[in-house]
Amino acid sequence: MQPKLPLEKELEPIFLQKFPPFPEKLKEFLVQYGPYFILILSVIIIFGLLLALGISGAALGLGAVAPGIGFNFYISIVLGIITLIMYLMAFPRLRARKRSGWNLLYYALLIGLFSNLVQLMLFTAIFAGIVGFWILFQIREKYV
C-alpha cells in the first residue's frame, strides 16, 4: 500500500466513486500513450516559458518582458518551470508504469491549480482540477 499524498485521501472517494469510471481500454490507452502526451506538453511549456520570458520574442524582434508586469507573472513563471521539471522527471517513470511517475503528475497538477488560483483564474482552476484529478484517479491503479 502506497502512502497517501496530500489531499489524496479526501479526493479519492470523489473521483473513484462519484464520477463515472473509465472503460478499461481507455485507461490502458491513457497509460500507454499518456507519457508521450506529457512529453509533447513539456515541449510546448518550454516554448511558452521562453516566450513569456521574452527570449524567443526578442529573437523575433517582438520585444521582451514589459516592466511592471507584476508579482503574479513571476510566480506563474516559477511554478511553470517547476511543473515542467516534474513532467520531464515523470516521463521515464510513467513509461515504466511506476507509481512515482503518477505521484509526480499529481504534484504537478496541485502546483498548476495553485498557479491558477494565484492568477485568479478560478474557472480554469476548477475545470482543470476536476478533469485532471478524474483522469489521474482513474489510471492510478495501473501504476505500481
C-alpha beads as a LAMMPS data file, in Angstrom:
LAMMPS data file: protein, C-alpha beads

144 atoms
143 bonds

1 atom types
1 bond types

-500.0 500.0 xlo xhi
-500.0 500.0 ylo yhi
-500.0 500.0 zlo zhi

Masses

1 110.0

Atoms # bond

1 1 1 0.000 0.000 0.000
2 1 1 1.410 3.339 -1.084
3 1 1 1.473 6.224 1.400
4 1 1 -1.197 8.814 0.677
5 1 1 -0.230 12.135 -0.889
6 1 1 -1.644 15.467 0.339
7 1 1 -5.425 15.556 -0.230
8 1 1 -5.363 12.124 -1.897
9 1 1 -7.438 10.523 0.859
10 1 1 -10.091 13.244 0.527
11 1 1 -10.150 13.289 -3.281
12 1 1 -10.104 9.526 -3.825
13 1 1 -13.753 8.813 -2.900
14 1 1 -14.950 11.740 -5.002
15 1 1 -13.168 10.778 -8.206
16 1 1 -13.434 6.993 -7.852
17 1 1 -16.977 6.667 -6.509
18 1 1 -18.953 9.744 -7.534
19 1 1 -17.568 10.136 -11.060
20 1 1 -18.185 7.507 -13.739
21 1 1 -15.323 5.048 -14.216
22 1 1 -13.353 4.933 -17.439
23 1 1 -13.589 1.831 -19.631
24 1 1 -10.576 -0.442 -19.288
25 1 1 -9.496 0.232 -22.889
26 1 1 -9.436 3.986 -22.267
27 1 1 -7.366 3.523 -19.109
28 1 1 -4.891 1.360 -20.982
29 1 1 -4.712 3.894 -23.838
30 1 1 -4.016 6.745 -21.400
31 1 1 -1.338 4.776 -19.581
32 1 1 0.330 3.652 -22.814
33 1 1 0.280 6.969 -24.704
34 1 1 -0.107 9.486 -21.868
35 1 1 3.632 9.785 -21.189
36 1 1 4.187 10.908 -24.781
37 1 1 1.406 13.474 -24.423
38 1 1 3.204 14.742 -21.293
39 1 1 6.457 14.952 -23.280
40 1 1 4.769 16.960 -26.049
41 1 1 3.157 19.186 -23.428
42 1 1 6.611 19.736 -21.892
43 1 1 7.987 20.979 -25.216
44 1 1 5.036 23.365 -25.539
45 1 1 5.674 24.600 -21.986
46 1 1 9.332 25.229 -22.827
47 1 1 8.354 27.402 -25.795
48 1 1 5.706 29.156 -23.686
49 1 1 8.209 29.921 -20.939
50 1 1 10.748 31.195 -23.441
51 1 1 8.125 33.433 -24.986
52 1 1 6.923 34.649 -21.580
53 1 1 10.469 35.497 -20.574
54 1 1 10.992 37.374 -23.834
55 1 1 13.808 35.138 -25.048
56 1 1 12.160 33.911 -28.224
57 1 1 10.199 37.139 -28.588
58 1 1 13.391 39.180 -28.538
59 1 1 14.920 36.886 -31.152
60 1 1 11.905 37.552 -33.363
61 1 1 12.051 41.274 -32.703
62 1 1 8.862 41.247 -30.623
63 1 1 10.429 42.775 -27.510
64 1 1 10.988 41.412 -24.047
65 1 1 9.042 41.234 -20.818
66 1 1 7.432 44.587 -20.115
67 1 1 8.408 46.260 -16.849
68 1 1 5.801 46.297 -14.122
69 1 1 4.075 43.077 -15.186
70 1 1 3.626 42.099 -11.587
71 1 1 4.352 39.570 -8.942
72 1 1 1.770 37.068 -10.227
73 1 1 3.579 36.846 -13.570
74 1 1 6.858 35.868 -11.957
75 1 1 5.177 33.411 -9.584
76 1 1 3.465 31.733 -12.541
77 1 1 6.806 31.520 -14.391
78 1 1 8.494 29.856 -11.401
79 1 1 5.585 27.445 -10.935
80 1 1 5.623 26.709 -14.674
81 1 1 9.317 25.818 -14.503
82 1 1 8.690 23.541 -11.501
83 1 1 5.801 21.852 -13.342
84 1 1 7.984 21.396 -16.435
85 1 1 10.719 19.746 -14.388
86 1 1 8.162 17.431 -12.775
87 1 1 6.734 16.452 -16.174
88 1 1 10.201 15.673 -17.526
89 1 1 11.084 13.672 -14.404
90 1 1 7.782 11.781 -14.654
91 1 1 8.176 10.751 -18.319
92 1 1 10.507 7.717 -17.887
93 1 1 8.680 6.623 -14.728
94 1 1 5.292 6.794 -16.441
95 1 1 6.601 4.731 -19.347
96 1 1 7.799 2.133 -16.822
97 1 1 4.385 2.326 -15.076
98 1 1 5.910 3.312 -11.760
99 1 1 3.771 4.900 -9.083
100 1 1 6.444 7.577 -8.595
101 1 1 5.580 8.892 -12.078
102 1 1 1.907 9.122 -11.152
103 1 1 2.884 10.903 -7.930
104 1 1 4.836 13.500 -9.904
105 1 1 1.810 14.147 -12.135
106 1 1 -0.346 14.504 -9.017
107 1 1 2.011 17.087 -7.525
108 1 1 2.301 18.888 -10.873
109 1 1 -1.489 19.143 -11.007
110 1 1 -1.582 20.583 -7.482
111 1 1 1.075 23.144 -8.412
112 1 1 -0.823 24.043 -11.588
113 1 1 -4.013 24.562 -9.604
114 1 1 -2.157 26.769 -7.133
115 1 1 -0.735 28.780 -10.042
116 1 1 -4.239 29.277 -11.460
117 1 1 -5.504 30.433 -8.071
118 1 1 -2.612 32.902 -7.668
119 1 1 -3.516 34.353 -11.066
120 1 1 -7.211 34.455 -10.018
121 1 1 -8.175 32.114 -12.841
122 1 1 -10.840 30.408 -10.757
123 1 1 -12.841 28.777 -13.557
124 1 1 -9.651 27.350 -15.050
125 1 1 -8.560 26.030 -11.649
126 1 1 -11.928 24.351 -11.036
127 1 1 -12.165 22.839 -14.525
128 1 1 -8.520 21.682 -14.597
129 1 1 -8.849 20.239 -11.099
130 1 1 -11.978 18.259 -11.880
131 1 1 -10.741 16.872 -15.202
132 1 1 -7.162 16.371 -14.032
133 1 1 -7.993 14.533 -10.827
134 1 1 -10.669 12.460 -12.545
135 1 1 -8.147 11.233 -15.113
136 1 1 -5.382 10.722 -12.558
137 1 1 -7.511 8.707 -10.157
138 1 1 -8.923 6.574 -12.980
139 1 1 -5.444 5.487 -14.129
140 1 1 -3.775 5.293 -10.691
141 1 1 -4.352 1.535 -10.413
142 1 1 -2.138 0.973 -13.468
143 1 1 0.949 2.313 -11.688
144 1 1 2.752 0.146 -9.130

Bonds

1 1 1 2
2 1 2 3
3 1 3 4
4 1 4 5
5 1 5 6
6 1 6 7
7 1 7 8
8 1 8 9
9 1 9 10
10 1 10 11
11 1 11 12
12 1 12 13
13 1 13 14
14 1 14 15
15 1 15 16
16 1 16 17
17 1 17 18
18 1 18 19
19 1 19 20
20 1 20 21
21 1 21 22
22 1 22 23
23 1 23 24
24 1 24 25
25 1 25 26
26 1 26 27
27 1 27 28
28 1 28 29
29 1 29 30
30 1 30 31
31 1 31 32
32 1 32 33
33 1 33 34
34 1 34 35
35 1 35 36
36 1 36 37
37 1 37 38
38 1 38 39
39 1 39 40
40 1 40 41
41 1 41 42
42 1 42 43
43 1 43 44
44 1 44 45
45 1 45 46
46 1 46 47
47 1 47 48
48 1 48 49
49 1 49 50
50 1 50 51
51 1 51 52
52 1 52 53
53 1 53 54
54 1 54 55
55 1 55 56
56 1 56 57
57 1 57 58
58 1 58 59
59 1 59 60
60 1 60 61
61 1 61 62
62 1 62 63
63 1 63 64
64 1 64 65
65 1 65 66
66 1 66 67
67 1 67 68
68 1 68 69
69 1 69 70
70 1 70 71
71 1 71 72
72 1 72 73
73 1 73 74
74 1 74 75
75 1 75 76
76 1 76 77
77 1 77 78
78 1 78 79
79 1 79 80
80 1 80 81
81 1 81 82
82 1 82 83
83 1 83 84
84 1 84 85
85 1 85 86
86 1 86 87
87 1 87 88
88 1 88 89
89 1 89 90
90 1 90 91
91 1 91 92
92 1 92 93
93 1 93 94
94 1 94 95
95 1 95 96
96 1 96 97
97 1 97 98
98 1 98 99
99 1 99 100
100 1 100 101
101 1 101 102
102 1 102 103
103 1 103 104
104 1 104 105
105 1 105 106
106 1 106 107
107 1 107 108
108 1 108 109
109 1 109 110
110 1 110 111
111 1 111 112
112 1 112 113
113 1 113 114
114 1 114 115
115 1 115 116
116 1 116 117
117 1 117 118
118 1 118 119
119 1 119 120
120 1 120 121
121 1 121 122
122 1 122 123
123 1 123 124
124 1 124 125
125 1 125 126
126 1 126 127
127 1 127 128
128 1 128 129
129 1 129 130
130 1 130 131
131 1 131 132
132 1 132 133
133 1 133 134
134 1 134 135
135 1 135 136
136 1 136 137
137 1 137 138
138 1 138 139
139 1 139 140
140 1 140 141
141 1 141 142
142 1 142 143
143 1 143 144
